[in-house]
């Protein structure tokens, strides 16, 4: 009898070890797929009375649109005051209790005081450091709501490291945001390193950081860590290492903004287009290019490489006048591909020089690019086909 009882106890202990405890959290451990609920809160503040910002509202609009395209349910606020921001964060936190992936994105002014990070709402009346906790939103509120929800995975993205517009009235001279440790199963991403300052785009629709985040979020089969790495490389390159994006992560699982193209239910996303004022479109009839599906993940590219910008302008002018692209490439292109009419063949996302890729995936079939400058010279490209 004693032997039987001992055997029973051993079996019971084995089952207890193998089965997860009721309170066990799998957050961040499994690969999150498109069947998981995905919820985002996106806020962009730019209309500050003191030191207004050009890009945050555009940044937030484009991030919200992209996340919706990628399957997220999105709560979107722009130029929000303190009450609106805090209410949205609490609503976001309640919805996260349903599980899945949570993503918080903020673009605007942010600052650190005594090691804590604060997001600046519109209408904040800040005369000294003591006003901060009463007039702003503590970034810790977002992390706290995420931790309370105990959902699968959380992502926080802060493009909020601009110069502190209230610095003159503060005792401390700390710049940027302070480091925040990512709670279990989450990732916190900053537009630049803790204590440093990020750039607001001067002549572009988006800030430097968000511009590249929008680009790489749409690349298929890139883990979020790979997305952030590519963004960091691009931002460092554009700012000559003055701005270095940074992340804190406690994720042990994998998250993909875009699933594997071969996955069931996957729909490649067309990169969002913004009118740049360019009018270099070739008539489709001239190249007999038909309209196809707007969903694509590869492009067929031809290009012409010349030494000077003036020469590139001449190339565009001749093409607009009806010159055959292949023949012109054979005549003037400095690249060996010129012999093949400038044909570079098919390229997938992530397989081209960054400057080429951004243009190629934004072009319509049969449409000319603007002039693209690389280390090799000046290029004009055209996309013949997409699939």
DOKEKE-524814 format. One record per residue (C-alpha): x, y, z; chain. Coordinates in Angstrom, 3 decimals, m for minus. Example, Ala and Ser with C-alpha at 12.3 -4.5 7.8 and 13.67 -1.06 7.14 Angstrom:
BEGIN
atom c1:12.300, c2:m4.500, c3:7.800, kette:A;
atom c1:13.670, c2:m1.060, c3:7.140, kette:A;
END
This chain:
BEGIN
atom c1:0.000, c2:0.000, c3:0.000, kette:A;
atom c1:2.846, c2:2.343, c3:0.902, kette:A;
atom c1:4.520, c2:1.608, c3:m2.451, kette:A;
atom c1:1.321, c2:2.428, c3:m4.342, kette:A;
atom c1:0.897, c2:5.672, c3:m2.372, kette:A;
atom c1:4.485, c2:6.730, c3:m3.116, kette:A;
atom c1:3.989, c2:6.013, c3:m6.822, kette:A;
atom c1:0.808, c2:8.111, c3:m6.813, kette:A;
atom c1:2.599, c2:11.048, c3:m5.173, kette:A;
atom c1:5.440, c2:10.894, c3:m7.708, kette:A;
atom c1:2.951, c2:10.964, c3:m10.600, kette:A;
atom c1:1.120, c2:13.915, c3:m9.027, kette:A;
atom c1:4.346, c2:15.909, c3:m8.585, kette:A;
atom c1:5.369, c2:15.162, c3:m12.182, kette:A;
atom c1:2.059, c2:16.524, c3:m13.484, kette:A;
atom c1:2.441, c2:19.671, c3:m11.354, kette:A;
atom c1:5.913, c2:20.310, c3:m12.782, kette:A;
atom c1:4.874, c2:19.761, c3:m16.405, kette:A;
atom c1:1.683, c2:21.849, c3:m16.334, kette:A;
atom c1:2.005, c2:25.657, c3:m16.059, kette:A;
atom c1:0.716, c2:27.199, c3:m12.854, kette:A;
atom c1:m2.472, c2:29.207, c3:m13.067, kette:A;
atom c1:m0.645, c2:32.468, c3:m12.331, kette:A;
atom c1:2.154, c2:31.787, c3:m14.814, kette:A;
atom c1:2.573, c2:34.497, c3:m17.452, kette:A;
atom c1:3.615, c2:33.517, c3:m20.969, kette:A;
atom c1:3.978, c2:37.193, c3:m21.906, kette:A;
atom c1:6.749, c2:37.714, c3:m24.448, kette:A;
atom c1:7.698, c2:34.022, c3:m24.667, kette:A;
atom c1:5.738, c2:32.794, c3:m27.665, kette:A;
atom c1:5.812, c2:34.063, c3:m31.237, kette:A;
atom c1:2.952, c2:36.482, c3:m31.658, kette:A;
atom c1:1.011, c2:35.934, c3:m34.862, kette:A;
atom c1:m1.761, c2:37.747, c3:m36.648, kette:A;
atom c1:m4.466, c2:35.828, c3:m34.787, kette:A;
atom c1:m3.520, c2:37.616, c3:m31.551, kette:A;
atom c1:m5.447, c2:40.783, c3:m30.744, kette:A;
atom c1:m3.307, c2:43.843, c3:m31.481, kette:A;
atom c1:m4.141, c2:47.200, c3:m29.933, kette:A;
atom c1:m2.303, c2:50.514, c3:m30.297, kette:A;
atom c1:m2.595, c2:53.931, c3:m28.691, kette:A;
atom c1:m1.009, c2:56.603, c3:m30.909, kette:A;
atom c1:m0.595, c2:60.231, c3:m29.789, kette:A;
atom c1:1.008, c2:63.108, c3:m31.695, kette:A;
atom c1:1.387, c2:66.546, c3:m30.102, kette:A;
atom c1:2.801, c2:69.451, c3:m32.074, kette:A;
atom c1:0.734, c2:72.597, c3:m31.466, kette:A;
atom c1:2.572, c2:73.729, c3:m28.342, kette:A;
atom c1:2.331, c2:77.386, c3:m27.381, kette:A;
atom c1:6.007, c2:77.240, c3:m26.432, kette:A;
atom c1:8.261, c2:75.639, c3:m29.059, kette:A;
atom c1:5.695, c2:74.105, c3:m31.488, kette:A;
atom c1:6.783, c2:71.063, c3:m33.498, kette:A;
atom c1:6.145, c2:70.449, c3:m37.192, kette:A;
atom c1:6.288, c2:66.663, c3:m37.483, kette:A;
atom c1:4.542, c2:64.897, c3:m34.532, kette:A;
atom c1:0.970, c2:65.138, c3:m35.864, kette:A;
atom c1:2.101, c2:63.839, c3:m39.259, kette:A;
atom c1:4.157, c2:61.145, c3:m37.539, kette:A;
atom c1:1.209, c2:59.980, c3:m35.453, kette:A;
atom c1:m1.199, c2:60.047, c3:m38.415, kette:A;
atom c1:1.139, c2:57.923, c3:m40.523, kette:A;
atom c1:1.935, c2:55.491, c3:m37.698, kette:A;
atom c1:m1.787, c2:55.084, c3:m36.953, kette:A;
atom c1:m2.581, c2:54.462, c3:m40.640, kette:A;
atom c1:0.250, c2:51.951, c3:m40.979, kette:A;
atom c1:m0.730, c2:50.057, c3:m37.834, kette:A;
atom c1:m4.342, c2:49.835, c3:m39.045, kette:A;
atom c1:m3.093, c2:48.453, c3:m42.349, kette:A;
atom c1:m1.067, c2:45.902, c3:m40.414, kette:A;
atom c1:m4.068, c2:44.653, c3:m38.424, kette:A;
atom c1:m3.985, c2:46.748, c3:m35.240, kette:A;
atom c1:m7.031, c2:48.292, c3:m33.616, kette:A;
atom c1:m5.917, c2:51.896, c3:m33.105, kette:A;
atom c1:m6.860, c2:54.638, c3:m30.641, kette:A;
atom c1:m5.516, c2:57.820, c3:m32.230, kette:A;
atom c1:m5.221, c2:61.230, c3:m30.560, kette:A;
atom c1:m3.570, c2:64.393, c3:m31.821, kette:A;
atom c1:m2.740, c2:67.650, c3:m30.046, kette:A;
atom c1:m4.162, c2:66.160, c3:m26.849, kette:A;
atom c1:m4.291, c2:67.924, c3:m23.484, kette:A;
atom c1:m3.425, c2:66.232, c3:m20.202, kette:A;
atom c1:m6.968, c2:65.042, c3:m19.447, kette:A;
atom c1:m7.381, c2:63.559, c3:m22.926, kette:A;
atom c1:m4.028, c2:61.771, c3:m22.787, kette:A;
atom c1:m4.593, c2:60.253, c3:m19.349, kette:A;
atom c1:m8.140, c2:59.164, c3:m20.248, kette:A;
atom c1:m6.876, c2:57.508, c3:m23.444, kette:A;
atom c1:m4.093, c2:55.705, c3:m21.554, kette:A;
atom c1:m6.561, c2:54.343, c3:m18.995, kette:A;
atom c1:m8.960, c2:53.206, c3:m21.743, kette:A;
atom c1:m6.003, c2:51.566, c3:m23.524, kette:A;
atom c1:m5.011, c2:49.795, c3:m20.301, kette:A;
atom c1:m8.509, c2:48.382, c3:m19.772, kette:A;
atom c1:m8.659, c2:47.019, c3:m23.316, kette:A;
atom c1:m5.260, c2:45.359, c3:m22.892, kette:A;
atom c1:m6.787, c2:43.077, c3:m20.253, kette:A;
atom c1:m8.354, c2:41.204, c3:m23.189, kette:A;
atom c1:m4.838, c2:39.962, c3:m24.045, kette:A;
atom c1:m2.710, c2:40.115, c3:m27.193, kette:A;
atom c1:m0.180, c2:42.785, c3:m28.154, kette:A;
atom c1:m0.217, c2:46.366, c3:m26.905, kette:A;
atom c1:1.658, c2:49.204, c3:m28.617, kette:A;
atom c1:1.977, c2:52.806, c3:m27.376, kette:A;
atom c1:3.460, c2:55.482, c3:m29.649, kette:A;
atom c1:4.030, c2:59.106, c3:m28.686, kette:A;
atom c1:5.517, c2:61.916, c3:m30.765, kette:A;
atom c1:5.972, c2:65.353, c3:m29.239, kette:A;
atom c1:7.852, c2:67.037, c3:m26.426, kette:A;
atom c1:9.098, c2:64.879, c3:m23.570, kette:A;
atom c1:11.509, c2:65.478, c3:m20.712, kette:A;
atom c1:13.141, c2:63.845, c3:m17.727, kette:A;
atom c1:13.057, c2:65.213, c3:m14.200, kette:A;
atom c1:14.784, c2:63.422, c3:m11.339, kette:A;
atom c1:15.082, c2:60.241, c3:m13.383, kette:A;
atom c1:11.414, c2:60.066, c3:m14.428, kette:A;
atom c1:10.092, c2:60.676, c3:m17.922, kette:A;
atom c1:7.189, c2:62.995, c3:m18.653, kette:A;
atom c1:5.216, c2:63.437, c3:m21.891, kette:A;
atom c1:4.116, c2:67.009, c3:m22.505, kette:A;
atom c1:0.437, c2:67.535, c3:m23.360, kette:A;
atom c1:m0.924, c2:70.531, c3:m25.238, kette:A;
atom c1:m1.814, c2:73.379, c3:m22.895, kette:A;
atom c1:0.661, c2:72.443, c3:m20.162, kette:A;
atom c1:1.485, c2:75.467, c3:m17.980, kette:A;
atom c1:5.017, c2:74.846, c3:m16.764, kette:A;
atom c1:6.939, c2:77.581, c3:m15.009, kette:A;
atom c1:9.261, c2:75.427, c3:m12.898, kette:A;
atom c1:10.156, c2:71.791, c3:m12.207, kette:A;
atom c1:7.544, c2:71.547, c3:m9.466, kette:A;
atom c1:4.794, c2:71.982, c3:m12.086, kette:A;
atom c1:5.848, c2:68.938, c3:m14.088, kette:A;
atom c1:3.986, c2:66.180, c3:m12.274, kette:A;
atom c1:0.783, c2:68.257, c3:m12.187, kette:A;
atom c1:0.821, c2:69.517, c3:m15.785, kette:A;
atom c1:2.249, c2:66.567, c3:m17.756, kette:A;
atom c1:1.740, c2:62.813, c3:m18.152, kette:A;
atom c1:4.173, c2:60.472, c3:m16.439, kette:A;
atom c1:5.371, c2:57.884, c3:m18.977, kette:A;
atom c1:5.351, c2:55.414, c3:m16.094, kette:A;
atom c1:1.536, c2:55.478, c3:m16.261, kette:A;
atom c1:1.690, c2:53.713, c3:m19.634, kette:A;
atom c1:4.085, c2:51.034, c3:m18.382, kette:A;
atom c1:1.985, c2:50.581, c3:m15.251, kette:A;
atom c1:m1.213, c2:49.976, c3:m17.218, kette:A;
atom c1:0.601, c2:47.495, c3:m19.442, kette:A;
atom c1:1.968, c2:45.643, c3:m16.441, kette:A;
atom c1:m1.483, c2:45.538, c3:m14.813, kette:A;
atom c1:m2.983, c2:44.032, c3:m17.972, kette:A;
atom c1:m0.497, c2:41.138, c3:m17.962, kette:A;
atom c1:m1.129, c2:40.646, c3:m21.688, kette:A;
atom c1:1.090, c2:38.732, c3:m24.130, kette:A;
atom c1:3.487, c2:41.463, c3:m25.237, kette:A;
atom c1:3.902, c2:45.251, c3:m25.105, kette:A;
atom c1:5.799, c2:47.800, c3:m27.186, kette:A;
atom c1:6.422, c2:51.450, c3:m26.237, kette:A;
atom c1:7.848, c2:53.833, c3:m28.857, kette:A;
atom c1:8.803, c2:57.363, c3:m27.761, kette:A;
atom c1:9.750, c2:59.881, c3:m30.422, kette:A;
atom c1:9.782, c2:62.486, c3:m27.681, kette:A;
atom c1:13.384, c2:63.454, c3:m27.067, kette:A;
atom c1:13.346, c2:66.956, c3:m28.550, kette:A;
atom c1:14.939, c2:69.899, c3:m26.747, kette:A;
atom c1:13.213, c2:70.761, c3:m23.459, kette:A;
atom c1:11.293, c2:74.007, c3:m24.208, kette:A;
atom c1:11.171, c2:74.839, c3:m20.483, kette:A;
atom c1:14.855, c2:74.220, c3:m19.737, kette:A;
atom c1:15.603, c2:77.826, c3:m18.744, kette:A;
atom c1:13.278, c2:77.649, c3:m15.750, kette:A;
atom c1:14.613, c2:74.287, c3:m14.521, kette:A;
atom c1:17.341, c2:73.734, c3:m11.948, kette:A;
atom c1:18.727, c2:70.661, c3:m13.705, kette:A;
atom c1:20.011, c2:70.648, c3:m17.271, kette:A;
atom c1:19.291, c2:67.005, c3:m18.139, kette:A;
atom c1:18.417, c2:66.545, c3:m21.804, kette:A;
atom c1:16.219, c2:64.010, c3:m23.569, kette:A;
atom c1:14.584, c2:61.153, c3:m21.701, kette:A;
atom c1:15.869, c2:58.947, c3:m18.903, kette:A;
atom c1:16.335, c2:55.208, c3:m19.301, kette:A;
atom c1:13.261, c2:53.159, c3:m18.395, kette:A;
atom c1:13.590, c2:49.442, c3:m17.762, kette:A;
atom c1:11.168, c2:47.478, c3:m19.932, kette:A;
atom c1:8.711, c2:45.373, c3:m17.889, kette:A;
atom c1:8.675, c2:41.630, c3:m18.514, kette:A;
atom c1:7.675, c2:40.734, c3:m22.063, kette:A;
atom c1:8.011, c2:44.262, c3:m23.428, kette:A;
atom c1:10.209, c2:46.580, c3:m25.469, kette:A;
atom c1:10.725, c2:50.320, c3:m24.940, kette:A;
atom c1:12.159, c2:52.187, c3:m27.943, kette:A;
atom c1:13.504, c2:55.739, c3:m27.964, kette:A;
atom c1:14.179, c2:57.995, c3:m30.952, kette:A;
atom c1:17.640, c2:58.560, c3:m29.492, kette:A;
atom c1:19.810, c2:57.379, c3:m26.609, kette:A;
atom c1:18.865, c2:58.296, c3:m23.010, kette:A;
atom c1:20.004, c2:61.803, c3:m22.175, kette:A;
atom c1:20.367, c2:62.772, c3:m25.847, kette:A;
atom c1:18.185, c2:64.897, c3:m28.141, kette:A;
atom c1:16.390, c2:63.812, c3:m31.325, kette:A;
atom c1:15.829, c2:65.881, c3:m34.466, kette:A;
atom c1:12.504, c2:67.156, c3:m35.748, kette:A;
atom c1:12.450, c2:66.862, c3:m39.552, kette:A;
atom c1:13.217, c2:70.272, c3:m41.058, kette:A;
atom c1:11.795, c2:69.938, c3:m44.581, kette:A;
atom c1:10.179, c2:66.514, c3:m44.477, kette:A;
atom c1:6.726, c2:65.244, c3:m43.567, kette:A;
atom c1:8.087, c2:63.013, c3:m40.803, kette:A;
atom c1:10.772, c2:63.225, c3:m38.151, kette:A;
atom c1:13.996, c2:61.367, c3:m38.933, kette:A;
atom c1:13.286, c2:58.461, c3:m36.578, kette:A;
atom c1:9.640, c2:57.912, c3:m37.495, kette:A;
atom c1:10.395, c2:58.221, c3:m41.212, kette:A;
atom c1:12.547, c2:55.098, c3:m41.080, kette:A;
atom c1:10.289, c2:53.342, c3:m38.586, kette:A;
atom c1:7.404, c2:53.694, c3:m41.079, kette:A;
atom c1:9.636, c2:52.258, c3:m43.793, kette:A;
atom c1:10.818, c2:49.137, c3:m41.988, kette:A;
atom c1:7.605, c2:48.303, c3:m40.123, kette:A;
atom c1:6.231, c2:47.164, c3:m43.493, kette:A;
atom c1:9.069, c2:44.784, c3:m44.339, kette:A;
atom c1:7.904, c2:41.187, c3:m44.281, kette:A;
atom c1:9.343, c2:38.672, c3:m41.854, kette:A;
atom c1:11.442, c2:41.131, c3:m39.836, kette:A;
atom c1:11.409, c2:40.683, c3:m36.068, kette:A;
atom c1:10.834, c2:43.913, c3:m34.182, kette:A;
atom c1:14.456, c2:43.880, c3:m32.989, kette:A;
atom c1:15.577, c2:43.725, c3:m36.636, kette:A;
atom c1:13.238, c2:46.575, c3:m37.527, kette:A;
atom c1:14.757, c2:48.720, c3:m34.783, kette:A;
atom c1:18.286, c2:47.839, c3:m35.845, kette:A;
atom c1:17.630, c2:48.891, c3:m39.443, kette:A;
atom c1:16.018, c2:52.122, c3:m38.214, kette:A;
atom c1:19.052, c2:52.831, c3:m36.021, kette:A;
atom c1:21.469, c2:52.346, c3:m38.925, kette:A;
atom c1:19.482, c2:54.686, c3:m41.198, kette:A;
atom c1:19.058, c2:57.403, c3:m38.544, kette:A;
atom c1:22.732, c2:57.319, c3:m37.590, kette:A;
atom c1:23.667, c2:57.571, c3:m41.243, kette:A;
atom c1:21.380, c2:60.537, c3:m41.916, kette:A;
atom c1:22.368, c2:62.445, c3:m38.756, kette:A;
atom c1:26.088, c2:61.600, c3:m38.951, kette:A;
atom c1:25.849, c2:59.681, c3:m35.657, kette:A;
atom c1:24.379, c2:62.645, c3:m33.783, kette:A;
atom c1:21.172, c2:60.700, c3:m33.147, kette:A;
atom c1:21.380, c2:57.058, c3:m32.102, kette:A;
atom c1:18.018, c2:55.304, c3:m31.543, kette:A;
atom c1:18.013, c2:53.032, c3:m28.523, kette:A;
atom c1:15.871, c2:50.262, c3:m27.027, kette:A;
atom c1:15.364, c2:48.504, c3:m23.703, kette:A;
atom c1:13.892, c2:45.029, c3:m24.022, kette:A;
atom c1:12.847, c2:42.126, c3:m21.849, kette:A;
atom c1:11.187, c2:40.242, c3:m24.720, kette:A;
atom c1:11.984, c2:36.559, c3:m25.026, kette:A;
atom c1:9.581, c2:35.816, c3:m27.872, kette:A;
atom c1:9.265, c2:37.073, c3:m31.436, kette:A;
atom c1:7.010, c2:39.801, c3:m32.788, kette:A;
atom c1:6.600, c2:40.607, c3:m36.484, kette:A;
atom c1:4.732, c2:43.667, c3:m37.783, kette:A;
atom c1:4.300, c2:41.762, c3:m41.059, kette:A;
atom c1:4.054, c2:37.971, c3:m41.056, kette:A;
atom c1:5.768, c2:35.589, c3:m43.450, kette:A;
atom c1:4.330, c2:36.138, c3:m46.964, kette:A;
atom c1:3.648, c2:32.415, c3:m47.181, kette:A;
atom c1:1.614, c2:32.492, c3:m43.969, kette:A;
atom c1:m2.101, c2:31.853, c3:m44.284, kette:A;
atom c1:m4.036, c2:35.075, c3:m44.527, kette:A;
atom c1:m0.986, c2:37.258, c3:m45.214, kette:A;
atom c1:m1.602, c2:40.297, c3:m47.384, kette:A;
atom c1:1.467, c2:42.339, c3:m48.371, kette:A;
atom c1:0.972, c2:46.023, c3:m47.615, kette:A;
atom c1:1.567, c2:48.791, c3:m50.104, kette:A;
atom c1:3.854, c2:51.482, c3:m48.735, kette:A;
atom c1:1.946, c2:54.668, c3:m47.962, kette:A;
atom c1:2.519, c2:57.349, c3:m50.583, kette:A;
atom c1:2.790, c2:61.088, c3:m50.021, kette:A;
atom c1:2.733, c2:63.625, c3:m52.827, kette:A;
atom c1:6.169, c2:65.183, c3:m53.086, kette:A;
atom c1:5.190, c2:67.523, c3:m55.875, kette:A;
atom c1:7.123, c2:65.506, c3:m58.463, kette:A;
atom c1:5.580, c2:65.302, c3:m61.916, kette:A;
atom c1:8.017, c2:62.867, c3:m63.542, kette:A;
atom c1:5.362, c2:60.337, c3:m64.561, kette:A;
atom c1:5.826, c2:58.613, c3:m67.926, kette:A;
atom c1:2.685, c2:57.832, c3:m69.919, kette:A;
atom c1:1.774, c2:54.209, c3:m69.259, kette:A;
atom c1:0.817, c2:53.687, c3:m72.913, kette:A;
atom c1:4.380, c2:54.438, c3:m73.984, kette:A;
atom c1:5.650, c2:51.413, c3:m72.027, kette:A;
atom c1:2.450, c2:49.332, c3:m72.273, kette:A;
atom c1:2.361, c2:48.810, c3:m68.492, kette:A;
atom c1:m0.930, c2:47.530, c3:m67.139, kette:A;
atom c1:m2.492, c2:48.209, c3:m63.746, kette:A;
atom c1:m1.976, c2:45.319, c3:m61.345, kette:A;
atom c1:m2.788, c2:44.588, c3:m57.728, kette:A;
atom c1:m1.530, c2:47.184, c3:m55.249, kette:A;
atom c1:m0.268, c2:44.347, c3:m53.031, kette:A;
atom c1:3.370, c2:43.563, c3:m53.769, kette:A;
atom c1:6.608, c2:42.461, c3:m52.181, kette:A;
atom c1:9.005, c2:42.572, c3:m55.159, kette:A;
atom c1:9.768, c2:45.141, c3:m57.831, kette:A;
atom c1:11.431, c2:44.937, c3:m61.263, kette:A;
atom c1:13.757, c2:47.921, c3:m61.622, kette:A;
atom c1:15.712, c2:49.666, c3:m64.383, kette:A;
atom c1:18.059, c2:52.569, c3:m63.767, kette:A;
atom c1:20.395, c2:55.060, c3:m65.412, kette:A;
atom c1:23.557, c2:56.141, c3:m63.583, kette:A;
atom c1:25.334, c2:59.417, c3:m64.432, kette:A;
atom c1:28.072, c2:61.508, c3:m62.799, kette:A;
atom c1:26.291, c2:64.809, c3:m62.164, kette:A;
atom c1:22.934, c2:66.080, c3:m61.019, kette:A;
atom c1:22.746, c2:68.238, c3:m64.138, kette:A;
atom c1:23.191, c2:65.153, c3:m66.305, kette:A;
atom c1:20.455, c2:63.374, c3:m64.335, kette:A;
atom c1:18.089, c2:66.294, c3:m64.970, kette:A;
atom c1:18.863, c2:65.993, c3:m68.671, kette:A;
atom c1:18.024, c2:62.263, c3:m68.517, kette:A;
atom c1:14.639, c2:62.988, c3:m66.949, kette:A;
atom c1:13.905, c2:65.687, c3:m69.524, kette:A;
atom c1:14.664, c2:63.360, c3:m72.443, kette:A;
atom c1:12.490, c2:60.614, c3:m70.980, kette:A;
atom c1:9.608, c2:63.041, c3:m70.506, kette:A;
atom c1:9.986, c2:64.016, c3:m74.163, kette:A;
atom c1:9.479, c2:60.369, c3:m75.164, kette:A;
atom c1:13.013, c2:58.956, c3:m75.350, kette:A;
atom c1:13.082, c2:55.164, c3:m74.909, kette:A;
atom c1:14.451, c2:54.327, c3:m71.420, kette:A;
atom c1:16.464, c2:51.267, c3:m72.531, kette:A;
atom c1:18.087, c2:53.067, c3:m75.433, kette:A;
atom c1:18.995, c2:56.064, c3:m73.287, kette:A;
atom c1:20.492, c2:53.769, c3:m70.646, kette:A;
atom c1:22.657, c2:52.130, c3:m73.348, kette:A;
atom c1:23.826, c2:55.557, c3:m74.490, kette:A;
atom c1:24.629, c2:57.353, c3:m71.225, kette:A;
atom c1:24.549, c2:55.024, c3:m68.206, kette:A;
atom c1:27.883, c2:54.502, c3:m66.425, kette:A;
atom c1:26.669, c2:51.218, c3:m64.908, kette:A;
atom c1:27.384, c2:47.913, c3:m66.737, kette:A;
atom c1:23.637, c2:47.266, c3:m66.603, kette:A;
atom c1:23.325, c2:50.013, c3:m69.243, kette:A;
atom c1:24.178, c2:47.436, c3:m71.888, kette:A;
atom c1:21.010, c2:45.624, c3:m70.839, kette:A;
atom c1:18.931, c2:48.773, c3:m71.033, kette:A;
atom c1:19.565, c2:49.557, c3:m67.356, kette:A;
atom c1:17.809, c2:46.362, c3:m66.254, kette:A;
atom c1:18.668, c2:45.450, c3:m62.635, kette:A;
atom c1:16.106, c2:42.636, c3:m62.405, kette:A;
atom c1:13.755, c2:41.748, c3:m59.538, kette:A;
atom c1:14.373, c2:42.852, c3:m55.961, kette:A;
atom c1:12.606, c2:41.994, c3:m52.719, kette:A;
atom c1:12.306, c2:44.287, c3:m49.726, kette:A;
atom c1:15.565, c2:44.674, c3:m47.844, kette:A;
atom c1:17.638, c2:43.631, c3:m50.864, kette:A;
atom c1:18.529, c2:47.026, c3:m52.341, kette:A;
atom c1:20.518, c2:50.076, c3:m51.349, kette:A;
atom c1:18.283, c2:52.028, c3:m48.953, kette:A;
atom c1:17.915, c2:55.049, c3:m51.257, kette:A;
atom c1:16.842, c2:52.807, c3:m54.157, kette:A;
atom c1:14.456, c2:50.782, c3:m52.068, kette:A;
atom c1:12.578, c2:53.753, c3:m50.650, kette:A;
atom c1:12.006, c2:55.118, c3:m54.150, kette:A;
atom c1:11.268, c2:51.792, c3:m55.852, kette:A;
atom c1:8.570, c2:50.645, c3:m53.436, kette:A;
atom c1:6.899, c2:54.058, c3:m53.526, kette:A;
atom c1:6.729, c2:54.331, c3:m57.314, kette:A;
atom c1:3.795, c2:53.286, c3:m59.434, kette:A;
atom c1:4.501, c2:51.040, c3:m62.392, kette:A;
atom c1:5.878, c2:53.084, c3:m65.280, kette:A;
atom c1:6.595, c2:56.119, c3:m63.114, kette:A;
atom c1:10.008, c2:57.793, c3:m62.973, kette:A;
atom c1:11.739, c2:58.505, c3:m59.704, kette:A;
atom c1:13.203, c2:61.827, c3:m58.723, kette:A;
atom c1:16.994, c2:62.002, c3:m58.844, kette:A;
atom c1:18.582, c2:59.589, c3:m56.351, kette:A;
atom c1:22.091, c2:60.308, c3:m55.059, kette:A;
atom c1:24.338, c2:57.466, c3:m53.860, kette:A;
atom c1:28.081, c2:57.008, c3:m53.423, kette:A;
atom c1:28.233, c2:55.913, c3:m57.076, kette:A;
atom c1:26.661, c2:59.030, c3:m58.576, kette:A;
atom c1:23.177, c2:60.165, c3:m59.588, kette:A;
atom c1:20.443, c2:57.714, c3:m60.576, kette:A;
atom c1:17.052, c2:57.817, c3:m62.235, kette:A;
atom c1:14.997, c2:54.650, c3:m61.826, kette:A;
atom c1:11.766, c2:53.259, c3:m63.188, kette:A;
atom c1:9.705, c2:50.321, c3:m61.920, kette:A;
atom c1:8.533, c2:48.057, c3:m64.740, kette:A;
atom c1:6.560, c2:45.567, c3:m62.702, kette:A;
atom c1:5.558, c2:44.529, c3:m59.172, kette:A;
atom c1:4.498, c2:41.268, c3:m57.642, kette:A;
END
